[in-house]
Structure formats: structure tokens, C-alpha cells
Amino acid sequence: MNELNARFYRDNAASFSQTRQSGWPGWERCLAEARMAGNGATPEVPMRVLDLACGNLRFARYLADACSQPIQYLGIDNCPELGADASPADFPPAWQVRTEELDVVSALLSGTLATSLGDALARAWGTTGAGPRAADLSVAFGFLHHVPTFAARLELLRALLAATAPGDTCCVSFWRFMSSECLAAKARATTERGLRELGLAPGDLGQNDYLLGWQNVPGSYRYCHHFCKREVDALLARLDGLAQPVARFAADGRSGELNAYVVLRRS
């Protein structure tokens, strides 16, 4: 599934990026929650932002419009083609913008994600006596649905929280595309066709796993997982005291409920 997604984004980077230019409505509340936490930032001290699976850096561009404070931004993704059009002119002169290439899912499956994130933080922001400087705000938007298996999704949340400074904020979105009748019908149809064309059996997918197409491009599929409330509850219950949820809400899409958001305060 991870190889399928890597190929999908590499082959469709330009057209996909063109449809992913504006921010999501849910980000406004996420940013408000982060501001309430303070996140260690003042007009003199930049806010450190970790954007996991940053894609074409549209969250960074959203922050550039929504924030007046200086930011040290670290974006991590395994598809540099998605961010090929980003330039320093997109961001305020006082910002520091850094991106690193990392196959997050492969790192998850090999058990090396936490170490890889720690190394990336140290390269971007240096270290203290306690280790790499952590993020004041960490986010993973539009990505959890590409992570196969519950265990790997849980490990991603733990690694993201470990990269977040104590007392600060981590925001995550969970795509709920099967809540839309139109998207659900497409997902069922493309999954049936994709399994057949890729030579896979239905049992090769887990519960609530689907294969989605892209703009009627022949043979172009990506693995996506639909999140139900029960699974999000289960993930949060297994964070082992690493964080406390401070907000849960739905936003985005025509229904205003296409994504479920969780805002976590690092313990």
C-alpha cells in the first residue's frame, strides 16, 4: 500500500498540487487552540512548527497569511515533487523554512520514525541538554488515512507527540470520506476496479480500507483509510499519558464534517 501511494503522488504530483492550494476551515480552530497554549512563542522568539507529510507546503502558506509571529518551519514528506513550486517568496523574510525527505510510513513499519524525527529536529533547530529542540506546534493533516494498520497509526501519533514540546500542541486530522454519499459511492467503485486491475484480493485490504482513483487517470490508485469515531476513540485511549485531548471537532467539505480533528496538549 505504501509503494502504491508513493507511485501515485510521484506520478500525479503536479495535478494533485493544483487542487491543494487553499487552507482547510478546520485549521483556523487548530491554530486558535495552539495560540491559547502559547506554544513558547513571543514576537522575539519564533514558533517552531513541525508539519508531517507536508505535501506542497500549503499549511505553511496558510500560516504565512494567518500568523504575524516569526516561524521556524520544518516540513517532512517523501514526495519532493509536490513541493517543487514552493519558493522563499511564499513566506515572510523573518521565517526559516526547511524541508526534509522521509518516507514516514516505511519508517513507521521499520520502527525508526521516532529516531528519524528526532534527527530531523536536531538538524533544523539544534539540541539542548535533553535532546533535540521539540516543536511548539506539530501537525499531521491529510495523512493518517495513508497509514496502513491501527498499530502504525498509533505509533505515528506517539512519535509526533514525542517531537512536540511538553505543554504544547499537536493537531491531527482523520479523513471520513465514507460519510459523504458521493465519495462513498466512488470509493466502492474504484476499490473494486483497483483490486481487479492491481491483482489484489479484497482480503489484502483491512476494515475501512479503500483504493481511490484520481481524475479518471487509468491505473492510478492510492490507498486510503476511512476513520470512524470508534477508531479515533481507541487511538486516543492508547496514548499512554503522552497527551490530553483539548478539542475534538468536525470540519471541512460541503457537509462541514469531512474531517475529524483532534487537538492534543503534550503532557
C-alpha positions as CSV (number, residue, x, y, z in Angstrom):
1,M,0.0,0.0,0.0
2,N,2.8,2.4,0.8
3,E,4.5,1.7,-2.5
4,L,1.2,2.2,-4.3
5,N,0.8,5.7,-2.6
6,A,4.4,6.7,-3.3
7,R,3.9,5.9,-7.0
8,F,0.6,7.8,-7.0
9,Y,2.0,11.0,-5.7
10,R,5.1,10.9,-7.8
11,D,3.1,10.4,-11.0
12,N,0.3,12.9,-10.2
13,A,2.3,15.5,-8.2
14,A,1.5,18.5,-10.5
15,S,-2.2,17.9,-10.9
16,F,-2.7,16.9,-7.3
17,S,-0.9,20.0,-6.0
18,Q,-3.0,22.2,-8.2
19,T,-6.1,21.1,-6.3
20,R,-4.5,21.6,-2.9
21,Q,-3.8,25.3,-2.8
22,S,-6.1,26.7,-0.1
23,G,-6.3,26.0,3.6
24,W,-8.9,24.0,5.3
25,P,-11.6,25.6,7.5
26,G,-10.6,23.3,10.4
27,W,-7.1,24.8,10.5
28,E,-8.5,28.0,11.9
29,R,-9.6,26.4,15.1
30,C,-6.4,24.3,15.3
31,L,-4.4,27.5,15.2
32,A,-6.6,29.2,17.8
33,E,-6.1,26.3,20.2
34,A,-2.3,26.5,19.6
35,R,-2.4,30.2,20.4
36,M,-4.2,29.6,23.6
37,A,-1.4,27.2,24.6
38,G,1.2,29.9,24.0
39,N,3.5,27.4,22.3
40,G,6.6,29.1,23.6
41,A,6.5,31.8,21.0
42,T,6.7,35.6,21.5
43,P,7.4,38.4,19.0
44,E,11.1,37.8,19.8
45,V,11.0,34.0,19.9
46,P,9.9,32.2,16.8
47,M,7.4,29.4,17.0
48,R,8.8,26.0,15.9
49,V,6.3,24.2,13.6
50,L,6.6,20.5,12.5
51,D,4.4,19.7,9.5
52,L,4.5,15.9,9.0
53,A,3.6,14.8,5.4
54,C,3.7,18.5,4.4
55,G,3.0,17.8,0.7
56,N,3.1,21.1,-1.2
57,L,3.6,23.2,1.9
58,R,0.1,24.6,1.8
59,F,-0.2,24.6,5.7
60,A,3.0,26.7,5.7
61,R,1.4,29.1,3.3
62,Y,-1.7,29.2,5.4
63,L,0.4,30.1,8.4
64,A,2.1,32.9,6.4
65,D,-1.3,34.5,5.9
66,A,-2.7,33.7,9.4
67,C,0.2,34.4,11.7
68,S,2.1,37.6,12.4
69,Q,4.8,36.0,14.6
70,P,8.0,34.6,13.2
71,I,8.1,30.9,12.5
72,Q,10.7,28.2,12.1
73,Y,9.0,25.7,9.9
74,L,10.1,22.1,9.3
75,G,8.2,20.2,6.7
76,I,8.7,16.4,6.2
77,D,7.5,14.4,3.2
78,N,8.6,11.6,0.9
79,C,7.5,13.3,-2.4
80,P,9.6,16.4,-3.1
81,E,7.8,16.8,-6.4
82,L,4.7,18.0,-4.5
83,G,6.6,21.0,-3.1
84,A,8.6,21.8,-6.2
85,D,6.7,25.1,-6.8
86,A,7.3,26.4,-3.3
87,S,9.7,29.3,-3.1
88,P,11.1,31.7,-0.4
89,A,8.9,34.4,-1.8
90,D,5.9,32.5,-0.4
91,F,6.9,33.2,3.2
92,P,7.8,36.3,5.3
93,P,11.5,37.2,5.3
94,A,11.8,36.5,9.0
95,W,10.8,32.9,8.6
96,Q,13.1,29.9,8.5
97,V,11.7,27.3,6.2
98,R,13.3,23.8,5.9
99,T,12.1,20.6,4.3
100,E,13.4,17.1,4.6
101,E,12.6,14.0,2.6
102,L,11.5,11.0,4.6
103,D,9.3,8.0,3.8
104,V,7.2,8.3,7.0
105,V,5.3,5.0,6.5
106,S,8.4,3.0,5.8
107,A,10.0,4.5,9.0
108,L,6.9,3.5,10.9
109,L,6.9,0.0,9.7
110,S,10.6,-0.4,10.5
111,G,10.2,1.1,13.9
112,T,12.6,4.0,13.2
113,L,10.2,7.0,12.9
114,A,10.8,8.5,16.3
115,T,14.6,8.4,15.8
116,S,14.3,9.8,12.3
117,L,12.1,12.7,13.5
118,G,14.5,13.4,16.4
119,D,17.4,13.6,13.9
120,A,15.4,15.9,11.7
121,L,14.5,18.2,14.6
122,A,18.2,18.4,15.7
123,R,19.3,19.3,12.1
124,A,16.6,22.0,11.9
125,W,16.6,23.5,15.4
126,G,19.6,22.2,17.2
127,T,19.7,20.4,20.5
128,T,19.5,21.1,24.3
129,G,20.8,19.1,27.2
130,A,17.6,17.0,26.9
131,G,18.0,16.2,23.2
132,P,16.6,17.8,20.0
133,R,14.6,21.0,20.3
134,A,11.0,19.9,20.0
135,A,8.1,21.6,18.1
136,D,5.9,24.2,19.7
137,L,3.2,23.1,17.2
138,S,3.2,19.8,15.4
139,V,0.6,18.8,12.8
140,A,-0.4,15.9,10.5
141,F,-3.1,16.9,8.2
142,G,-4.4,14.8,5.3
143,F,-2.0,11.9,6.1
144,L,-3.3,9.5,8.7
145,H,-5.5,7.9,6.1
146,H,-2.4,6.8,4.2
147,V,-1.0,4.8,7.1
148,P,-1.9,1.1,7.0
149,T,-2.8,-0.7,10.2
150,F,-4.1,0.5,13.5
151,A,-0.7,-0.2,15.2
152,A,1.2,2.0,12.7
153,R,-1.3,4.8,13.1
154,L,-0.9,4.7,16.9
155,E,2.9,4.7,16.6
156,L,2.7,7.7,14.3
157,L,0.7,9.7,16.9
158,R,3.2,8.7,19.6
159,A,6.1,9.7,17.5
160,L,4.5,13.0,16.6
161,L,3.8,13.7,20.3
162,A,7.4,12.8,21.2
163,A,8.5,15.5,18.8
164,T,6.3,18.1,20.5
165,A,7.4,20.1,23.5
166,P,5.7,19.4,26.8
167,G,2.7,21.7,27.3
168,D,2.5,22.5,23.6
169,T,0.1,21.5,20.8
170,C,-0.3,18.6,18.3
171,C,-3.1,18.7,15.8
172,V,-4.2,15.8,13.7
173,S,-7.0,15.3,11.1
174,F,-8.8,12.0,10.3
175,W,-10.5,11.8,6.9
176,R,-14.1,10.5,7.0
177,F,-14.7,10.2,3.2
178,M,-17.3,7.5,3.6
179,S,-19.6,9.9,5.4
180,S,-20.2,11.5,2.0
181,E,-22.6,9.6,-0.1
182,C,-20.9,10.8,-3.3
183,L,-17.4,10.0,-2.1
184,A,-18.5,6.7,-0.6
185,A,-20.0,5.6,-4.0
186,K,-16.8,6.5,-5.8
187,A,-14.7,4.7,-3.2
188,R,-16.6,1.5,-3.5
189,A,-16.4,1.6,-7.3
190,T,-12.7,2.5,-7.5
191,T,-11.8,-0.1,-4.9
192,E,-13.5,-2.9,-6.8
193,R,-11.8,-1.8,-10.0
194,G,-8.4,-1.2,-8.4
195,L,-8.3,-4.6,-6.8
196,R,-9.1,-6.2,-10.1
197,E,-6.5,-4.2,-12.0
198,L,-3.8,-4.5,-9.4
199,G,-4.3,-8.2,-9.0
200,L,-5.3,-7.9,-5.3
201,A,-7.9,-9.7,-3.3
202,P,-10.4,-7.9,-1.0
203,G,-8.6,-9.5,2.0
204,D,-5.5,-7.6,1.1
205,L,-7.3,-4.5,2.5
206,G,-8.2,-4.0,6.1
207,Q,-11.5,-2.9,7.5
208,N,-12.5,0.6,6.2
209,D,-9.6,0.5,3.7
210,Y,-10.2,1.6,0.1
211,L,-8.4,2.3,-3.2
212,L,-9.3,5.7,-4.6
213,G,-8.7,6.9,-8.1
214,W,-7.7,10.3,-9.5
215,Q,-9.3,12.4,-12.2
216,N,-10.1,9.2,-14.2
217,V,-6.4,8.6,-14.8
218,P,-6.2,4.9,-15.9
219,G,-4.4,2.7,-13.4
220,S,-3.8,5.5,-10.8
221,Y,-4.8,4.4,-7.3
222,R,-4.0,5.4,-3.8
223,Y,-4.6,3.6,-0.5
224,C,-6.9,5.4,1.9
225,H,-8.4,4.5,5.2
226,H,-11.8,5.9,6.4
227,F,-11.9,6.7,10.1
228,C,-14.9,6.1,12.3
229,K,-15.4,7.7,15.7
230,R,-14.8,4.3,17.4
231,E,-11.3,4.0,15.9
232,V,-10.3,7.6,16.8
233,D,-11.5,6.9,20.4
234,A,-9.4,3.8,20.5
235,L,-6.3,5.6,19.2
236,L,-6.6,8.4,21.8
237,A,-7.2,5.9,24.6
238,R,-3.8,4.2,23.9
239,L,-1.6,7.3,24.0
240,D,-0.4,6.2,27.5
241,G,-0.5,9.6,29.1
242,L,1.6,11.3,26.4
243,A,-1.1,13.9,25.8
244,Q,-4.6,15.1,26.7
245,P,-7.2,16.0,24.1
246,V,-8.2,19.6,24.5
247,A,-10.5,19.8,21.4
248,R,-12.4,17.4,19.1
249,F,-14.5,18.7,16.3
250,A,-15.5,18.1,12.7
251,A,-14.9,20.4,9.8
252,D,-14.2,20.7,6.0
253,G,-16.1,19.7,2.9
254,R,-19.6,20.7,1.9
255,S,-21.0,18.9,4.9
256,G,-18.6,20.5,7.3
257,E,-17.9,17.0,8.6
258,L,-15.4,15.5,6.2
259,N,-12.5,15.6,8.6
260,A,-12.5,14.8,12.3
261,Y,-9.9,16.9,14.1
262,V,-8.2,16.2,17.4
263,V,-6.1,18.8,19.2
264,L,-3.7,17.3,21.8
265,R,-1.8,19.0,24.6
266,R,1.5,17.3,25.2
267,S,2.0,16.1,28.8
